Amino acid sequence: MMGINHSVKTLVEGKYPWVTVVKCSCHQCALVASHACKKLSKSLENLCRTVCNHFRHSANRQDAYRKEFQVFTQVEQRRFFALAPTRWLSFQNCARRILEQWDTLMLYWDSLVLDDPSHANDHVRMTLNNPYSRVMMFFVEYVLRELNEFNTNFQSEKPLFHLMKTQVEKLLRTLAINFMKPSYAGTVNPFDINPHDEVNYSPDENVYIGYKGYDFLVGLETREVTCGRFVAESLRIRRSARDFYVEAVQQILDRFPFSEKIYDLVHLLTPSSSYELKVLSIRQFFDYYDSALWNKAKLEQEWRSIPSVALPSTVDLPDVDDMDIVVYWCHILQTKSPNGSRIFPNVGKMVQYFFALPFSNVIAERMFSLLKEVKTDKRNRLSAVTLSATLKTKCGLKRNSKGGLDSGKSVLELEPGLVKRVLKVNASASSRDCNVLNQSIVYGLAKDIVCDIREQSDSD
């Protein structure tokens, strides 16, 4: 798909040289975590998988664990997550849930081994009773949370392409400074960091393993101050953490190449860059994407006129960069001249071009999930027209839900003419009747969206 030899990527680039290929940032982040976790001990992953599988298939075990052990230790009664390879970064959620009930699980498996002394149960009990395994689990929960936050941010449906490079730079610097000298990792360009440069490594005792892991390790040190095992285990944990960081940084550098000029041009859209005219001319945009769509002279003139637009009364000039980028450009592009015509039609085309750039395929994945809910095994003969109409209706219900998406009160207000048309359709309707009905539904949804946009612009 994305290889360098006769893949879809190379074929598309060969036919359309001006196309910019952007890999899914969420999927790339998941691959980074997957490869980096291979540097850690397999016992942690096996623990998450074994604990979940132990309770998943037995209601009696769940009931006994809940009534006898969770009640006794007074922990919140929650189920364990499955370590699913098809779910992005599920390891972090599994680790967090096990850490919440670590002491309870220790009691449960100590009791279980007495009744069922199998090799698997004994291995789980030994892992749970090993305090250094707990430290490593704290580290896993911390470091995967950093990657999970990046992943979650780019699962949004808002246009975030302009933030991708800066967020990757932030993630690189955060990971690098955890195992390298701050004088190096904090000053050099994040994309020039060499994670294999041992000269710039921090001492072993300074490798960061997260606050909870460090705090738990300090508690072990006070209890085992005379034990030589603590020194060896502490060194092993920090070196394993460093191996994770090295692999994670290298994977990010390999999977997030920002050599394309589009990643620098997209910063034209930030509120401060456009409103304060940090880029006086957008000639570089024409050099990158020269098309008959642009009236270059007028686009340049409109660009330089943006600072003349008054900001909303609630925003001061120093705070312009804190504005949501969609709200900012809606305010700019809705500005009209005294005769009622829009002032920035050409800038609007450029903004639409940038906002259309993809940064992940999460939206498509969500639509596939929605499609799977509609086209089930018992409804596998639905036509494409029916599927399309059903999905548009479901999306329209979510968009027009009253009280928010979580209120559970989804109401779609249909036009009276549309209702009459639906009532006239027979059970044995022809394909033409279905197409007409589908077009009517699309028209009704589009009309609702336009009305919402007009009401929002009027209120602004």
Residue, then its C-alpha position, 0 to 999 in steps of 0.5 A: m500500500m505505502g511501499i516504495n516498489h510498485s505500491v498504491k503510493t508510488l503509482v499515484e505519485g507517478k500519475y499525479p506528481w503534485v499529490t502529497v501522501v500523508k500516512c495516518s498519524c494515529h496508525q503510525c503512533a500505534l506502530v511506534a508503541s508496538h515496536a517500542c514495547k518489544k524492547l520490554s519484558k514479555s512478562l508484562e504483556n503476558l500478565c495483562r493477557t492472562v488476567c483478562n482471559h482468566f476472568r473473561h470466560s467465567a462468570n463464577r470467577q468474576d463473581a467470586y473476585r468481585k464479592e470476596f476480594q474487591v469488596f474486602t480490599q475496598v477497590e472500585q469494581r471494574r472489569f479488566f480490558a482485553l489486550a487487543p492488537t487491533r485497538w490502538l494502544s490498548f496496552q496502556n488501558c490494560a496496564r492502568r486497570i491492573l495497577e488499580q487492582w494490583d494488591t487485590l490481584m495478589l490476594y486473589w492469585d495467592s488463594l488461586v494457587l492453593d486450589d489450582p497450582s498450575h504452572a500458568n497460575d504460579h507464573v502470574r502469582m510470581t509476577l504479581n508478587n515481584p515489586y519490580s514488575r510493578v515498577m515496570m508496569f508503572f513505566v508502561e502506563y506512563v510512557l504509553r499515556e504520552l503516546n496515547e494523548f498524541n493519538t487521541n488528539f489526532q482522532s478529532e474530526k477538526p482540521l488539525f493538519h497544521l498542528m501535526k509537525t509541531q505535535v510530533e516535535k513536542l512528542l520527540r522532545t518529551l521522549a528524548i529528554n527522558f533519557m538524554k542530557p537536557s542540554y542536548a535534547g532540549t536545544v537541538n532540532p527534534f528531527d536531528i536528534n540521534p537516539h543512538d548517540e551514547v555520548n549524550y545519554s543521561p546517567d542510568e540513575n537519571v532515566y525517567i520512568g514516570y512519577k509513580g514508578y519513581d515514587f514506588l522505587v524510592g519506597l523499595e529502596t528504603r525497605e531494601v537498603t541493605c539488599g544488593r538486589f535493589v541496585a541490580e533491579s533498579l539498573r535493569i529497569r532504567r536500562s529497559a526504559r532507555d531501550f524503549y525510549v531509543e526505539a520509540v524516538q527512532q520509530i517516530l523519526d522513521r515514520f513521520p518524515f516532514s520533508e514535504k514543503i506543505y508542512d511548512l506552508v500549512h502554518l500560514l493558516t494559524p491565526s497569528s501567522s495570518y492576522e499578524l502577517k508574519v508571512l507578508s507574501i504567499r508566493q511560496f504557496f503558488d510555487y508549491y501548488d500552481s493552479a488555474l484555481w487561484n487568481k494570484a494577484k487577488l489572492e495576494q491582495e486579500w491575504r494582505s488585507i486580513p489584518s484590517v478585519a476586526l476581531p470579535s470583541t471577546v478576543d484581544l490581539p495578543d490572544v489571537d493565537d489562542m482562538d480555535i482555527v475554525v472559529y477564526w477563519c469562519h469569522i474572517l471569511q464571513t466578513k462582507s463588504p458594504n454591498g454584501s459581497r464576501i471580501f475574501p473569496n480567494v483566501g476562502k478557496m486556499v483555506q478550504y484546500f488546507f483544511a481538506l488535507p487529511f492527517s488520519n483515517v479515523i473518520a473513515e474507520r468510524m464510518f466503517s464501524l457505523l456501516k458494520e452496525v447497519k449491515t449485519d449478518k441478518r441484513n447482509r442484502l441491503s442495497a447500496v442506496t439503502l445503506s447510503a440513506t440509512l447512514k446519512t440519516k444516522c449521521g443527521l440524527k447525531r448532528n441534530s441531536k438536542g442536548g448534545l450527543d450524550s443526551g440520548k435525545s436525537v430528533l431529526e426535524l423533517e420537512p413536511g414535503l419529505v414526510k409526504r413523499v415517504l408516506k407515498v412510497n410503497a413497500s414494492a417501490s422501484s429503484r427510481d422511487c428509492n433514488v428520488l427518496n434518497q435525494s430528498i433525504v439528502y436535500g433535507l439534511a443539507k437544508d438543516i445543516v445550512c440553516d444551522i450554519r446561518e443561525q450560527s453566523d447570525s448569532d456571531 
